[in-house]
Amino acid sequence: MNIQKLMRQAQEMQQQMQRDLATAEFTASVGGGMVEVRMNGEKEVLAVRIDPEMLNPEDADIVQDLVQAAVNEAGRKVNEYVGQRLGGMAAGIPGLT
């Protein structure tokens, strides 16, 4: 096994993963669709949608909780995606599986 070739493969896979994460998008919806968050693979929030019915000042605490839950759920989706991608990449490197 050529260690330099193995290192080059790992670096190429890392670069591909970074490109994939920059373009991947994940959406999480909570509260029966009342709040939706769209996030990229780098965990940057791209958009937040709140159902206008939730914009009553008396519901501010509920809206805050739903936004937090949606952001956390989108982050979990990114983590799952990364885990799946890393597992698939490791399978492609001889000697790691």
Secondary structure by P-SEA (a helix, b strand, c coil): ccaaaaaaaaaaaaaaaaaaaacbbbbbbcccccbbbbbcccccccccccccccccccaaaaaaaaaaaaaaaaaaaaaaaaaaaaaaaaaaccccc
